[in-house]
Amino acid sequence: MIHELSKTNSVFGIFLGELRDVNIQNDSLRFRRNLERISEIMAYEISKTLEYQEEEVTTPLGKASVFRLKQQPVIATILRAGLPMHQGLLNYFDRAENAFVSAYRKHHSPEEFDIHVEYMAAPSIDGKTLIISDPMLATGGSMVLVYKSLLEKGRPKQVIVATAIAAPEAIDYVKQHLPSNVQIYVGSIDEELTAESYIVPGLGDAGDLAYGPKE
């Protein structure tokens, strides 16, 4: 199921608009914070779909029934651009376990590249809800490769993808290669993917905007 959050008017659209705006996104601190804020909203929306159990807590004046998550999710992110989104999710799922995966494009030409996973640190994901965050879902190749790498740590009961901007081709690719019950939370699905696999209008290179250009 696809959840495109910008389809409904809310403050989410304001934060996403600032992420795209060249006059605002040059402030890397604000860019990171906006990625974090849209992820906090995604975390709230995701939380509505998880399983809860009723418990009793003691207040200064008596007893109260509350609902708590039956199981904490595992939050995984693709380094480095995904770190602000990871933090936004972790702000809400503050007892979650965490996984980090380094994936990068190795270009043979502007149009041709391979995707490599270089590093992974993750807990067991067996039987758990796995949330994978990455700001840009261009081809979907990195997301699928990261998911397959994480399967070394078990098989999750549920996979949720959180991304700021996606191309239609990437959405289709993820749906084909991830479990059939995958949930995709996306800020906006943009119309165009260039021959070099850049999303248009997109927002640029999220990693560079968040942490500075790389050589």
Contacts in CASP RR format, 6 or more apart in sequence:
PFRMAT RR
TARGET T0000
AUTHOR 0000-0000-0000
METHOD contacts of the structure
MODEL  1
MIHELSKTNSVFGIFLGELRDVNIQNDSLRFRRNLERISEIMAYEISKTL
EYQEEEVTTPLGKASVFRLKQQPVIATILRAGLPMHQGLLNYFDRAENAF
VSAYRKHHSPEEFDIHVEYMAAPSIDGKTLIISDPMLATGGSMVLVYKSL
LEKGRPKQVIVATAIAAPEAIDYVKQHLPSNVQIYVGSIDEELTAESYIV
PGLGDAGDLAYGPKE
1 183 0 8 1.000
1 184 0 8 1.000
2 171 0 8 1.000
2 184 0 8 1.000
2 186 0 8 1.000
2 189 0 8 1.000
3 45 0 8 1.000
3 183 0 8 1.000
3 184 0 8 1.000
3 185 0 8 1.000
3 186 0 8 1.000
4 186 0 8 1.000
4 187 0 8 1.000
4 188 0 8 1.000
4 189 0 8 1.000
5 12 0 8 1.000
5 13 0 8 1.000
5 38 0 8 1.000
5 41 0 8 1.000
5 42 0 8 1.000
5 45 0 8 1.000
5 185 0 8 1.000
5 186 0 8 1.000
5 187 0 8 1.000
6 12 0 8 1.000
6 13 0 8 1.000
6 16 0 8 1.000
6 187 0 8 1.000
6 188 0 8 1.000
10 41 0 8 1.000
11 41 0 8 1.000
12 38 0 8 1.000
12 41 0 8 1.000
12 187 0 8 1.000
15 34 0 8 1.000
15 37 0 8 1.000
15 38 0 8 1.000
15 41 0 8 1.000
16 34 0 8 1.000
16 38 0 8 1.000
16 164 0 8 1.000
16 187 0 8 1.000
16 188 0 8 1.000
18 24 0 8 1.000
18 25 0 8 1.000
18 30 0 8 1.000
18 34 0 8 1.000
19 25 0 8 1.000
19 31 0 8 1.000
19 34 0 8 1.000
19 35 0 8 1.000
19 38 0 8 1.000
19 164 0 8 1.000
19 203 0 8 1.000
20 201 0 8 1.000
20 202 0 8 1.000
20 203 0 8 1.000
24 30 0 8 1.000
24 31 0 8 1.000
25 31 0 8 1.000
25 203 0 8 1.000
25 209 0 8 1.000
26 209 0 8 1.000
28 209 0 8 1.000
28 210 0 8 1.000
28 211 0 8 1.000
28 212 0 8 1.000
31 84 0 8 1.000
31 209 0 8 1.000
31 210 0 8 1.000
32 84 0 8 1.000
32 210 0 8 1.000
33 84 0 8 1.000
35 82 0 8 1.000
35 84 0 8 1.000
35 85 0 8 1.000
35 88 0 8 1.000
35 135 0 8 1.000
35 164 0 8 1.000
35 206 0 8 1.000
35 210 0 8 1.000
36 84 0 8 1.000
36 85 0 8 1.000
36 87 0 8 1.000
36 88 0 8 1.000
36 91 0 8 1.000
37 88 0 8 1.000
38 85 0 8 1.000
38 164 0 8 1.000
38 187 0 8 1.000
39 84 0 8 1.000
39 85 0 8 1.000
39 86 0 8 1.000
39 87 0 8 1.000
39 88 0 8 1.000
39 89 0 8 1.000
39 91 0 8 1.000
39 133 0 8 1.000
39 162 0 8 1.000
40 88 0 8 1.000
40 89 0 8 1.000
40 91 0 8 1.000
40 92 0 8 1.000
42 89 0 8 1.000
42 162 0 8 1.000
42 185 0 8 1.000
43 88 0 8 1.000
43 89 0 8 1.000
43 91 0 8 1.000
43 92 0 8 1.000
43 93 0 8 1.000
44 92 0 8 1.000
45 185 0 8 1.000
46 131 0 8 1.000
46 160 0 8 1.000
46 162 0 8 1.000
46 183 0 8 1.000
46 185 0 8 1.000
47 92 0 8 1.000
47 93 0 8 1.000
49 183 0 8 1.000
50 69 0 8 1.000
50 70 0 8 1.000
50 73 0 8 1.000
50 129 0 8 1.000
51 69 0 8 1.000
51 70 0 8 1.000
51 71 0 8 1.000
52 67 0 8 1.000
52 68 0 8 1.000
52 69 0 8 1.000
52 70 0 8 1.000
53 67 0 8 1.000
53 68 0 8 1.000
53 69 0 8 1.000
53 70 0 8 1.000
54 65 0 8 1.000
54 66 0 8 1.000
54 67 0 8 1.000
55 65 0 8 1.000
55 66 0 8 1.000
55 67 0 8 1.000
55 68 0 8 1.000
56 63 0 8 1.000
56 64 0 8 1.000
56 65 0 8 1.000
56 66 0 8 1.000
57 63 0 8 1.000
57 64 0 8 1.000
57 66 0 8 1.000
58 64 0 8 1.000
71 128 0 8 1.000
71 129 0 8 1.000
72 93 0 8 1.000
72 95 0 8 1.000
72 96 0 8 1.000
72 97 0 8 1.000
72 128 0 8 1.000
73 93 0 8 1.000
73 96 0 8 1.000
73 97 0 8 1.000
73 128 0 8 1.000
73 129 0 8 1.000
73 130 0 8 1.000
73 131 0 8 1.000
73 160 0 8 1.000
74 96 0 8 1.000
74 97 0 8 1.000
74 98 0 8 1.000
74 99 0 8 1.000
74 122 0 8 1.000
74 123 0 8 1.000
74 125 0 8 1.000
74 128 0 8 1.000
74 129 0 8 1.000
74 130 0 8 1.000
74 131 0 8 1.000
74 156 0 8 1.000
75 86 0 8 1.000
75 89 0 8 1.000
75 90 0 8 1.000
75 93 0 8 1.000
75 96 0 8 1.000
75 97 0 8 1.000
75 98 0 8 1.000
75 99 0 8 1.000
75 131 0 8 1.000
75 133 0 8 1.000
76 98 0 8 1.000
76 99 0 8 1.000
76 100 0 8 1.000
76 101 0 8 1.000
76 122 0 8 1.000
76 125 0 8 1.000
76 130 0 8 1.000
76 131 0 8 1.000
76 132 0 8 1.000
76 133 0 8 1.000
76 146 0 8 1.000
76 150 0 8 1.000
77 83 0 8 1.000
77 85 0 8 1.000
77 86 0 8 1.000
77 99 0 8 1.000
77 100 0 8 1.000
77 101 0 8 1.000
77 132 0 8 1.000
77 133 0 8 1.000
77 134 0 8 1.000
78 101 0 8 1.000
78 102 0 8 1.000
78 103 0 8 1.000
78 132 0 8 1.000
78 133 0 8 1.000
78 134 0 8 1.000
78 142 0 8 1.000
78 143 0 8 1.000
78 146 0 8 1.000
79 100 0 8 1.000
79 101 0 8 1.000
79 102 0 8 1.000
79 103 0 8 1.000
79 119 0 8 1.000
80 207 0 8 1.000
80 210 0 8 1.000
80 211 0 8 1.000
81 134 0 8 1.000
81 135 0 8 1.000
81 136 0 8 1.000
81 205 0 8 1.000
81 206 0 8 1.000
81 207 0 8 1.000
81 210 0 8 1.000
81 211 0 8 1.000
82 133 0 8 1.000
82 134 0 8 1.000
82 135 0 8 1.000
82 206 0 8 1.000
82 207 0 8 1.000
83 210 0 8 1.000
84 135 0 8 1.000
84 210 0 8 1.000
85 133 0 8 1.000
85 134 0 8 1.000
85 135 0 8 1.000
85 162 0 8 1.000
85 164 0 8 1.000
86 98 0 8 1.000
86 100 0 8 1.000
86 133 0 8 1.000
89 96 0 8 1.000
89 131 0 8 1.000
89 133 0 8 1.000
89 162 0 8 1.000
90 96 0 8 1.000
90 98 0 8 1.000
93 131 0 8 1.000
96 131 0 8 1.000
97 123 0 8 1.000
97 128 0 8 1.000
98 123 0 8 1.000
99 120 0 8 1.000
99 121 0 8 1.000
99 122 0 8 1.000
99 123 0 8 1.000
99 125 0 8 1.000
99 150 0 8 1.000
99 153 0 8 1.000
100 119 0 8 1.000
100 120 0 8 1.000
100 121 0 8 1.000
100 122 0 8 1.000
101 117 0 8 1.000
101 119 0 8 1.000
101 120 0 8 1.000
101 122 0 8 1.000
101 146 0 8 1.000
101 149 0 8 1.000
101 150 0 8 1.000
102 117 0 8 1.000
102 118 0 8 1.000
102 119 0 8 1.000
102 120 0 8 1.000
103 115 0 8 1.000
103 116 0 8 1.000
103 117 0 8 1.000
103 118 0 8 1.000
103 142 0 8 1.000
103 145 0 8 1.000
103 146 0 8 1.000
104 115 0 8 1.000
104 116 0 8 1.000
104 118 0 8 1.000
105 113 0 8 1.000
105 114 0 8 1.000
105 115 0 8 1.000
105 142 0 8 1.000
106 113 0 8 1.000
106 114 0 8 1.000
106 115 0 8 1.000
106 116 0 8 1.000
107 113 0 8 1.000
108 114 0 8 1.000
110 195 0 8 1.000
110 196 0 8 1.000
111 195 0 8 1.000
111 196 0 8 1.000
111 197 0 8 1.000
113 197 0 8 1.000
115 141 0 8 1.000
115 142 0 8 1.000
115 145 0 8 1.000
117 145 0 8 1.000
117 146 0 8 1.000
117 149 0 8 1.000
120 149 0 8 1.000
120 150 0 8 1.000
120 152 0 8 1.000
122 150 0 8 1.000
122 153 0 8 1.000
123 153 0 8 1.000
124 153 0 8 1.000
124 154 0 8 1.000
125 150 0 8 1.000
125 153 0 8 1.000
125 154 0 8 1.000
125 155 0 8 1.000
125 156 0 8 1.000
126 153 0 8 1.000
126 154 0 8 1.000
126 155 0 8 1.000
126 156 0 8 1.000
127 154 0 8 1.000
127 155 0 8 1.000
127 156 0 8 1.000
127 157 0 8 1.000
128 156 0 8 1.000
128 157 0 8 1.000
128 158 0 8 1.000
129 156 0 8 1.000
129 157 0 8 1.000
129 158 0 8 1.000
129 159 0 8 1.000
129 160 0 8 1.000
130 147 0 8 1.000
130 150 0 8 1.000
130 156 0 8 1.000
130 158 0 8 1.000
130 159 0 8 1.000
130 160 0 8 1.000
131 160 0 8 1.000
131 161 0 8 1.000
131 162 0 8 1.000
132 143 0 8 1.000
132 146 0 8 1.000
132 147 0 8 1.000
132 150 0 8 1.000
132 159 0 8 1.000
132 160 0 8 1.000
132 161 0 8 1.000
132 162 0 8 1.000
133 161 0 8 1.000
133 162 0 8 1.000
133 163 0 8 1.000
134 142 0 8 1.000
134 143 0 8 1.000
134 146 0 8 1.000
134 161 0 8 1.000
134 162 0 8 1.000
134 163 0 8 1.000
135 163 0 8 1.000
135 164 0 8 1.000
135 165 0 8 1.000
135 203 0 8 1.000
135 206 0 8 1.000
135 207 0 8 1.000
136 163 0 8 1.000
136 164 0 8 1.000
136 165 0 8 1.000
136 166 0 8 1.000
136 199 0 8 1.000
136 202 0 8 1.000
136 203 0 8 1.000
136 204 0 8 1.000
136 206 0 8 1.000
137 143 0 8 1.000
137 161 0 8 1.000
137 163 0 8 1.000
137 165 0 8 1.000
137 166 0 8 1.000
137 167 0 8 1.000
137 170 0 8 1.000
137 171 0 8 1.000
137 174 0 8 1.000
137 186 0 8 1.000
138 166 0 8 1.000
138 167 0 8 1.000
138 170 0 8 1.000
138 193 0 8 1.000
138 197 0 8 1.000
138 198 0 8 1.000
138 199 0 8 1.000
139 167 0 8 1.000
139 169 0 8 1.000
139 170 0 8 1.000
139 173 0 8 1.000
139 193 0 8 1.000
139 197 0 8 1.000
140 169 0 8 1.000
140 170 0 8 1.000
140 173 0 8 1.000
140 174 0 8 1.000
141 170 0 8 1.000
141 173 0 8 1.000
143 161 0 8 1.000
143 163 0 8 1.000
143 170 0 8 1.000
143 174 0 8 1.000
143 178 0 8 1.000
144 173 0 8 1.000
144 174 0 8 1.000
144 177 0 8 1.000
144 178 0 8 1.000
147 159 0 8 1.000
147 177 0 8 1.000
147 178 0 8 1.000
150 156 0 8 1.000
158 181 0 8 1.000
158 183 0 8 1.000
159 178 0 8 1.000
159 179 0 8 1.000
159 181 0 8 1.000
159 182 0 8 1.000
159 183 0 8 1.000
160 182 0 8 1.000
160 183 0 8 1.000
160 184 0 8 1.000
160 185 0 8 1.000
161 174 0 8 1.000
161 178 0 8 1.000
161 182 0 8 1.000
161 183 0 8 1.000
161 184 0 8 1.000
161 185 0 8 1.000
161 186 0 8 1.000
162 185 0 8 1.000
162 186 0 8 1.000
163 184 0 8 1.000
163 185 0 8 1.000
163 186 0 8 1.000
163 187 0 8 1.000
164 186 0 8 1.000
164 187 0 8 1.000
164 188 0 8 1.000
164 203 0 8 1.000
164 206 0 8 1.000
165 186 0 8 1.000
165 187 0 8 1.000
165 188 0 8 1.000
165 189 0 8 1.000
165 190 0 8 1.000
165 199 0 8 1.000
165 202 0 8 1.000
165 203 0 8 1.000
166 184 0 8 1.000
166 186 0 8 1.000
166 187 0 8 1.000
166 188 0 8 1.000
166 189 0 8 1.000
166 190 0 8 1.000
166 199 0 8 1.000
167 189 0 8 1.000
167 190 0 8 1.000
167 192 0 8 1.000
167 193 0 8 1.000
167 199 0 8 1.000
168 189 0 8 1.000
168 191 0 8 1.000
168 193 0 8 1.000
169 193 0 8 1.000
170 193 0 8 1.000
171 184 0 8 1.000
171 186 0 8 1.000
171 189 0 8 1.000
174 182 0 8 1.000
174 184 0 8 1.000
175 182 0 8 1.000
175 184 0 8 1.000
190 199 0 8 1.000
190 200 0 8 1.000
190 201 0 8 1.000
190 202 0 8 1.000
191 200 0 8 1.000
192 199 0 8 1.000
192 200 0 8 1.000
192 201 0 8 1.000
193 199 0 8 1.000
193 200 0 8 1.000
194 200 0 8 1.000
198 204 0 8 1.000
203 209 0 8 1.000
205 213 0 8 1.000
208 214 0 8 1.000
END
